[in-house]
Amino acid sequence: MNQETDFIVRNADENDIPEVMEVNLRTLPENYWYGFYKFVLDKWGDLFLVAETDKKIIGYIMNRIEDARDPVLYGKENELIKEKKRSIEDIMSSFKNMFSESHKVGHVISIAVLPEYRKKGIGTALLNEAIKKMKDNYGAEAVYLEVRVSNKEAISLYKKLGFEEVRIVKEYYRDGEDAYVMVKKL
């Protein structure tokens, strides 16, 4: 149990998917179908975690492991501190990276905590446990996620946990909002 509030973080199982979907529907505009949750659970079950109190799921984090050749995603480059205009060297470097060795990175697909349970350490606990598993179980060199540029609370949490904004993806979300890509090197 966590000291700030009574909750546990545990691996999700298939029976949790309907409750996870409910948390997602109540908290995020981006929603997934049952089969997607099941796919992630089947492939990366140890990286699909739920936070639970009194046998009720109050939050979740869904992650996967990827092979990345993009130096931004494994924490080697930060596009936001480079000049706005890309030089021919930058373009050639990006092209060269497509053929370079790949790096194991964790990808936070989705994380959510019910509004009435926020600011109690649940999101932090979910992220910390997932990051530990990504590093220990898969040898991930970095973890990345996308977050709405307007989601100041989430960005603040991610920064406290060592993530840094490294890229903006224009119109990433269905409603046209941009996303930051944030990376934490492990």
C-alpha positions as MATLAB code, in Angstrom:
seq = 'MNQETDFIVRNADENDIPEVMEVNLRTLPENYWYGFYKFVLDKWGDLFLVAETDKKIIGYIMNRIEDARDPVLYGKENELIKEKKRSIEDIMSSFKNMFSESHKVGHVISIAVLPEYRKKGIGTALLNEAIKKMKDNYGAEAVYLEVRVSNKEAISLYKKLGFEEVRIVKEYYRDGEDAYVMVKKL';
ca = [
       0.000    0.000    0.000;
       1.077    3.557   -0.674;
       1.377    5.926    2.259;
      -0.381    8.950    0.684;
      -3.621    7.065    0.070;
      -4.592    3.412    0.249;
      -3.908    1.978   -3.174;
      -1.855   -0.744   -4.754;
      -0.188   -0.930   -8.147;
      -0.372   -4.326   -9.806;
      -0.211   -5.968  -13.212;
      -3.479   -5.755  -15.107;
      -5.304   -8.866  -16.258;
      -7.970   -9.367  -18.891;
     -10.778   -9.003  -16.339;
      -9.558   -5.438  -15.641;
      -9.998   -4.204  -19.211;
     -13.655   -3.030  -18.861;
     -12.774   -0.959  -15.760;
      -9.627    0.391  -17.447;
     -11.761    1.394  -20.423;
     -14.139    3.199  -18.058;
     -11.228    5.142  -16.478;
     -10.040    6.020  -19.978;
     -13.500    7.173  -21.118;
     -13.943    9.316  -17.991;
     -10.548   10.990  -18.183;
      -9.160   11.183  -21.714;
     -10.484   12.261  -25.093;
      -8.362    9.541  -26.762;
     -10.093    6.191  -26.473;
      -9.202    2.697  -27.583;
     -11.224   -0.376  -28.434;
     -11.214   -3.523  -26.297;
      -9.024   -5.416  -28.760;
      -6.238   -2.847  -28.487;
      -6.096   -3.166  -24.686;
      -6.089   -6.949  -25.061;
      -3.279   -6.811  -27.633;
      -1.091   -4.658  -25.370;
      -1.900   -6.868  -22.374;
      -1.032  -10.045  -24.291;
       2.227   -8.657  -25.705;
       3.514   -6.517  -22.793;
       1.430   -7.677  -19.826;
       4.095   -6.827  -17.272;
       4.002   -3.213  -18.534;
       0.215   -2.822  -18.287;
      -0.445   -1.742  -14.703;
      -3.465   -0.673  -12.701;
      -3.839    1.283   -9.479;
      -6.542   -0.131   -7.257;
      -8.236    0.808   -4.017;
     -10.965   -1.249   -2.362;
     -11.033   -3.545   -5.415;
     -11.814   -0.552   -7.670;
      -9.467    0.481  -10.476;
      -8.699    4.181  -10.108;
      -5.878    4.504  -12.622;
      -3.822    2.651  -15.178;
      -0.744    2.876  -17.365;
      -0.367    1.020  -20.632;
       3.108    0.708  -22.183;
       5.046   -1.100  -24.846;
       8.668   -1.602  -25.862;
       9.874   -0.415  -29.254;
      13.058   -0.520  -31.273;
      13.926    3.096  -32.085;
      16.407    4.460  -34.577;
      15.271    8.042  -33.982;
      17.872    9.708  -31.687;
      15.173   11.976  -30.242;
      13.275    8.971  -28.852;
      16.262    7.480  -27.055;
      17.330   10.777  -25.555;
      20.314   11.619  -27.744;
      18.845   14.726  -29.408;
      16.407   17.474  -28.487;
      14.780   19.136  -31.477;
      13.387   21.945  -29.343;
      16.817   23.373  -28.531;
      18.032   23.240  -32.119;
      17.494   26.069  -34.537;
      14.010   26.154  -36.012;
      15.319   25.776  -39.554;
      16.767   22.360  -40.313;
      20.033   22.321  -42.164;
      20.972   19.848  -44.871;
      23.235   18.182  -42.260;
      20.211   17.611  -39.997;
      18.239   16.114  -42.848;
      21.139   13.836  -43.859;
      21.649   12.834  -40.208;
      17.976   11.878  -39.937;
      18.257    9.815  -43.101;
      21.396    8.100  -41.770;
      19.612    7.265  -38.496;
      17.088    5.168  -40.424;
      19.920    2.710  -41.073;
      21.701    2.937  -37.721;
      21.439    0.440  -34.905;
      18.178    0.372  -33.022;
      17.751    1.171  -29.340;
      15.198   -0.324  -26.940;
      12.831    2.354  -25.696;
       9.700    2.267  -23.594;
       6.597    4.020  -24.900;
       3.878    5.162  -22.525;
       0.807    4.603  -24.678;
      -1.715    5.863  -22.138;
      -1.848    6.816  -18.468;
      -4.892    8.035  -16.569;
      -6.097    8.501  -12.996;
      -9.702    9.247  -12.078;
     -10.079   12.973  -11.244;
     -11.171   12.364   -7.650;
      -7.944   10.407   -6.989;
      -5.441   12.808   -8.528;
      -2.646   14.514   -6.593;
      -2.295   11.488   -4.292;
       0.844    9.992   -5.847;
      -0.992    7.458   -8.022;
       0.262    8.686  -11.390;
       3.793    8.899  -10.003;
       3.588    5.367   -8.610;
       2.267    3.984  -11.914;
       4.983    5.725  -13.934;
       7.808    4.786  -11.580;
       6.813    1.117  -11.535;
       6.420    1.003  -15.323;
       9.784    2.706  -15.892;
      11.514    0.299  -13.516;
      10.035   -2.684  -15.394;
      10.947   -1.235  -18.802;
      14.556   -0.858  -17.705;
      14.910   -4.074  -15.684;
      12.862   -6.452  -17.863;
      13.628   -5.100  -21.339;
      16.841   -3.096  -21.052;
      15.134    0.101  -22.222;
      17.558    2.991  -22.654;
      14.846    5.628  -22.487;
      11.097    6.091  -22.095;
       9.001    8.451  -24.152;
       5.416    9.633  -24.244;
       3.206   12.119  -26.025;
       1.262   14.734  -24.083;
      -1.057   17.547  -25.120;
       0.798   20.874  -25.100;
      -2.088   22.294  -23.026;
      -1.910   19.590  -20.322;
       0.185   21.588  -17.842;
      -0.502   19.250  -14.889;
       0.737   16.171  -16.730;
       3.745   18.015  -18.163;
       4.661   19.174  -14.663;
       4.440   15.595  -13.324;
       6.561   14.235  -16.165;
       9.208   16.930  -15.641;
       9.358   16.104  -11.906;
      10.069   12.493  -12.894;
      12.918   13.485  -15.207;
      11.197   13.708  -18.594;
      12.107   16.543  -20.938;
      10.279   18.007  -23.918;
      12.198   17.048  -27.054;
       9.814   17.455  -29.993;
       6.483   18.968  -30.973;
       4.207   16.888  -33.183;
       1.817   19.202  -34.985;
      -1.877   18.230  -34.881;
      -1.090   14.921  -33.144;
      -4.516   14.621  -31.546;
      -7.772   14.026  -33.385;
      -9.043   17.488  -32.393;
      -5.972   19.119  -33.970;
      -4.020   19.889  -30.799;
      -0.232   19.549  -30.880;
       1.666   17.135  -28.658;
       5.010   17.313  -26.948;
       7.140   14.223  -27.159;
       8.821   13.918  -23.753;
      11.749   11.594  -23.063;
      13.425   10.294  -19.937;
      16.852    8.725  -20.400;
      17.416    5.674  -18.206;
];
